[in-house]
Amino acid sequence: MFDTLSERLSHTFKKIRGQARLTEDNIKDTLREVRMALLEADVALPVVKAFTDQVKQRAMGQEVQTSLTPGQAFVKVVQQELIDVMGGASEGLNLATQPPAVILMAGLQGAGKTTTVAKLARWLKDRQKKKVAVVSADVYRPAAIAQLKTLADEVGVEFIPSSPEESPVEIANKAVEHARKHLLDAVIIDTAGRLHIDEEMMQEIKQLYEAVQPVETLFVVDSMTGQDAANTAKAFHDALPLTGVVLTKADGDARGGAALSIRHITGKPIKFIGLGEKTDALELFHPDRIASRILGMGDVLSLIEEVERKIDRKKAEKFVKKVQKGKGFDLEDMRDQLAQLTKMGGITAMLDKLPGMGDLPKNVKENINDKDITRQIAIINSMTPHERRFPAVINNSRKRRIAKGSGMQIQDVNRLLKQYSQMQKMMKKMKKMKGFGKGGLPGMPGGMPKLPF
């Protein structure tokens, strides 16, 4: 996410960071490059103009001119302006109402609305410990109703049945009444999408809004549509009192124009950001953390939160104790470490959140492939339990069998065993390190093993 913008800005700021003092000329040159970077990222023109004007005004002010490191101070100004243009502070859901809290989801067809309903339901259930139900008021697509039922079963929330014979308002009223009777905390209503904004669609969703009076009306929009996403959100907001926006498919958006345009154009905050297809791939939108990512400063806070949420702590502590006792590191341990990495979204997802990763050479980034982890797990799974515990027994005939069983080549098996050997040496060194197992990753009580890359 934001790869193109991050790359351009990092290159631009390298030049100005070394400046002993800032002048109107070098600020002007830098701002020209910043403007070009934002336009290439498909940020809306009014947003680019307001952003660069504000940066120029602050950069020429005392706080930068009198700084001992004016180049760094300038970057700090840009960072603060990025945070401001995206909304300042993170704004979660406002569920302070008599239960059930009604959440109405709106958006165009293909934006990922139904999947986002399930993601949000899971987020409320897992993070907020809420009892949640979902319902589909999309009477035009029976497949959407069936899809939501499947997703509700997957995330473990209640699905309230509906049918194309009912009107959207009837479905919504019935769902709210059901949630009230069964003492549920929240009910999320999925509405019909269209391929474009039309009057009929707007009238229908207005009627739904009037009928259920939701505490949150969220507009779901595909971030890959760039500044069009902001314009579409504004059209919806003009017809409907939106409380916020959910940006979907942000993991596939290398530009970031939508994230930087929406707040300025609609006046409404981005509340959530979707970063993948899985039902747990939904994050609260933190403007300060996103600004840090754009400027290549990483997002360690989000990484720590993700580690605490997704890593199996018992397994991790068991592994640490095993290494501490000198019992060795076998291929079953390696498989567990690789599986933990996939839970975190793979290496690329983690690199995005680590400081300084924006400076990695392009060819290095391109060579990082999360599919390699899946292949390595497949190779280890093709081994017998004895081979996994005692890798030394793996001779050429066993390698051929393992390669065939995993659909790989013998070279792939050799590569895995070489990597295993390197990790084994690393674990032996870590055993001798003072404090191993007492905080390998910040915020993890009991410690965490080093990650295998």
N, C-alpha and C positions, 0 to 999 in steps of 0.2 A: 504493500500500500504506500502511496506517495513516492514511489521509487524515483520517478522522473524528476519531480519537483525537488526532492531531497538531494539528488545528484547535482542538479543545476545550482541550487542555493549553496551547497557545500563548496562547490568550485568557486562561486562568486565570493564567498566569505573568506576563503583562504587568502585572497588578494588583500582584502581590507584589514584582516586581523593583524597583519604585520605593520600597518601604518603607524608612524609615531604620532601623527596628529590627523584629524579629519578636517578636510576643507570642503567648501561647497562643490568644488570640481570632483573630488574623488567620491563624495556622497552621491553626486549626480550620476556618475558613471555606474556606481553600484546599484543605485535605484533603477536605472535603465535596465540592468540585467535582471534585477528582482522582478520588474514589471514584465519582462519577456518570459521569465520562468513561470510567473502566475498565469499569463495568457496561454502559454503552451500547456499548462495544467488544466485548461478549460475553466478557469475562474471567470465569473461574469465581469464584464468591463467596469460597471459602476463600483464593484467591490475592489477591483484592482486599483482604480483611481483613488478611492477613499483610503485604501490601505497605504499606498505609496505617499500620499499627501500627509497622512498622519505620521508615518515613519520619518519623513523629511523634517517635519516640524519638530519632532522630539529629538532627532539626531543633531539638529543645529542648536539645540538648547544646551544649557549649562551642564546637565548631568553627563553628557557625552564629551563636550569640549574640555571639561576640567578633569576628566578621568585619566588615570595613569596609563590605562590600556584602552584608548578610544575605539580601536577596532573591535575589541571584545564587547565594549559597552554598546556599540552599534548593533552587534548581533543580538545582545540582550533586548534592545529596543524592538528589533524585528520579532523576536520570540514573544514579547509581551503583546505586540500588535496582532500576531497570529492567534494568541489566546483570546484577545478581545473580539476579533472578527468572528471567531467560532463560538462566542457566547460567554467567555469568562469562566464561570464555575460550572461544574457538572450538575445537571438537574435530573434527578431520578423521577420516579412516578409519585404523584400526589394521591395517596389512597386514604387520606384523612376524611372519611365520610362514613355514614351509617352503612354497614355491610348489607348487601354485597356492593363492592366498588365495581362500577361498570366501565369497561375499557372498549371503546369503539375503534376498529381498525379500518382505515380507508386507503385507497391507492389504485393505481392502474393495473391492468392485467399484465402478468409477467414480471411484476416487481418482487415477487417472493412473499406475498402477503400471508397466504395460508401457512407457509412454513414459519414465518415470523410469529404468527399467533401461537404456534406450538412452542417455539423458542422462548417467547415471553412467558408463556404458562409455566414452562420448566424453570425459568429464571425466578419467577415468583414462588414456586414450590420449593426449589432447592435453596435459594439465597434468602428469601423473606419468610420461609416456612408458612406460606399461605395455602389455604384450601381453595383450589381454582377449578373452574369449569370453563369449557369452550363450546361455542356453538357457531354453526355456519348459516348466515342469512343469504348466501349466494344461491338463489332459487333457479338461476339460469344454467348452472353447471352442476348437475348431480355428482359428477366426478369430484368436484371441490368438497362436497359434503363427505363423500367416502374418504377422500384424502385426509381431511381433518380428523376423522374418526381413527384412521390408522396412526396418525401422528400423536393423537391424544393418548392412545393405548401405549405408544412407544415411550412417551415422557411421563406416563403415570398420572394423568389428570382426568377429571370426569368429562365425558363427551355428552352433550345434551342433543338428542336426535332432532332432526328437522327434515322437511321434505319439500320438493318443488311445488307441491299443491298449496302450501301455506304462503302467506305474504311475508315479506321481510319483517314488517312491524309486528305481526303475530308471533313470529319466531322469537324476536328479541324480547317481547313482553313475557312470553312463556318462559324463556330462559332466565330472565331476572326473577320471576316469581319462584321458579324452581330453586334458584340459588338462595333466595330468601328463606324458603321453607326448610332447606337442608343446611342452613347456617354456614354457607360458603363465604369466603372472604372476598372473592373476586370472580367476575364472569367476563370473558373476553369474546367479543362478537366480531366474527369475520364477515365482511361485506363483499358484495359483488364488485369485481373490477371490470374495466372496459379497456379497449385498446387505445382510446383517447377520451378526453374530457367531453361529455355531452350533457345537455340540459336534463334529459331523463334520469341520468345517473345522479346528477346533483340533487334533483328533487327527491329521489328515493332516499338518499343518504341524509338529507335534511329532515325528512319524515322520521327516519330511524332515530336521529339525534333528538328530535322533539319528544319522541315516545319514551326513550329510556334515560334521557338527561345524563350522559356519561360524565364521570369525573375526569377521564382522560380520553381525548380524541387524537389518535396518532396517525400520521400520514406515512405510509410505507413507500419508499422510493428507491429505485435502482441507482446506486452511486455512479455506475458506469455511464449513465446518460449525461454526466457532467453538469454544466450550468442549466441544461434543460430540466434537470431534477429540481433545481431551485425555482424555476419559472412555473413548473407544474405544481409544486408545493404552494406557491403563491396563489395560483388559480383556485386550488382547493380551499386555501385559507380565506380567500375573499368570499367563498360560498358557505364555509363551515368554520366555526370557531375552533381551530386546531389548538391543541395544547403542546404538541411536539412532533418531531419527525424521527423515523427510524430509517437509517441508511443501510441498505442491503448490498450484498456482493462487493463489499469494500476490499476483500482480499484479492479480487480480480481487477481492482482499479488502481493503476499505477500513477494516475494523475492527481486525483483528489480535489477536482474543481467543485464538486457538489458539497463536500464538507466545508470548504472555505466560502461558499456562496450562500448557502441556505439561510443562516441566521441573519445576515445583512439584508437579504431580499424579502424574507417572510417575517422577520422579527420573532420567529419561534425557535426554540432550542432544539438541537439534535439530542435526543435522549438516549438512543441506543445505536449501536453499530453492529451489523452482521458481518462476521469474518469467516464464513465457510458454510457448508451445507449441513453439517451435523447439528443436532438440536441443542447442543451446548455452546454453539459458536455465536453467542450474543454477548456483547460487552456494554456496560454503561459508557457513554461518550464523555471522556474527560478532555476538554480543550487543552489544558496545560500539558497533559501527557502526549496528546497528538502533536502539539507544537514541538515538543522535544523530539519526537520521532522524525518529523519533517526536517528538523535541523541536524539530524544525525546524532542526537544526544541520548538516544535510547529511551526506554520506558521501564526502568527497573521495578517500580512499584507494581505495575500490572503483571510483570513477570513473577514477582514474589507471590502476589495474590493467586495467580494461576497455579504456581507450584503447590501452594498450600491447599488449593481446591482439588487438584487433579492427581497429585502424587500419592501413591499408597504408602502412608506413613509407616504402617506396621512392617511392610515388606522392606522399606528403606532401612528401618532401624535393625531389622533382622540381618540384612546384608552388611551393615556397618559392623555389627557385633561379630559376624562371621569373619570379616577381614581383620578386625582387631585381634581375634583369637588365632590368627595365622592359619585358618583352614583353607586358604586359597580361593582363587577366583576361577570358576568354571564357566562353561558355555551356557549353562542354565541361568547363571547370574547375568551373563552378557545379554541373553535374550530378554531377561526382565528389565535391564537398563534400556534396551532398545524399545521395548513396549512402553516404558514410561515416557520415552521421548515422543512416541507417536501420540500418546495421550495429550501431550503438550502442544500438539499441532505440528510436530516435526522440527527439524533444525532451522529451516527458513523462518518459521513463525517466531522462534526464540531469538534469532539473530536480529530481527527487526526491533526487538525490545532491548538489545544490549548496546550500551554507549560505544561510540566509535566505529560501529559496524558499517556506517555510511562511507567510511574511508577504505573499505575493502576493495581491492582491484575488481573490475567488472568480470574478468575471466574467472576469478576465484568464486564470486557469487554465482556465476552461471554453472560452475562445476558442482555446486551444492545441490544434491538431488535427494529429496525425501523418499523417493521410490527405492533407493538403495537400502534404506532401513527395512522396508517391507521384504525385499529380496533376502537380506541377511537373516531375518526372522524365519523366512521360508526354508532357508538352508539348514538352520539349527533345528527346526521342527522335523526335518527329514532324517535327523540322526536318531540313534537309539538312546535311551536314558543313560546307558553305560558310556557311550561315546561323548555325550554331553558332559558327563561328570569327569571322564578321563580322556581328554582330547588327544593325548599322546598315542592312543591306540589307533588313531585314524590313519591308515596306510592308503596306498594308491587305489586298491580295489574298493575299499570303503568310500573313498572320495568319489569314485565313479558312480557307486550306488546312491550316494547322497545327492550328487549333481543331478542324476536322472530323476530321483524322487522329488526334487524341488523344481525341476524344469530349468536348471541352470547349467553352466559349463563348469568343468573342473577348475578352470582359472578363477571362477567366482568363489569356489570353495577354498582354494588356496589363498585368495585375497582375504576372505573372512578369517581364516586361521592365522594369517599374518597380523591382522588387526587385533584379534584376540590375544596373541602373544604380546603385542605392544601394550594392550590394556592391562594384561596380567602384570607386566613389569611396573606399570604405573601404580597399580594397586599395592604392590609390595613396597614401593616408595612411600605411598600415602600412609601405610600402616605405621611407618616409622615417624611420620610427621606428628609433631606435638599438636594435640587438639583435634585430630581427625575424628569426625563423628560428633563434633560439638558446634555445628553450624556451617556445614559445607556450602549451604545457600542461606542467605540472610532470612530471618523470619521463620526458620524451620527448626522447632525445638527437637532435640535428639539428633540433629544433623542430617545431612544428605550426602550420598556419594557424588563424586565428580561426574559430570555428564560425559558420555562417550564420544566426544568429537574434539 
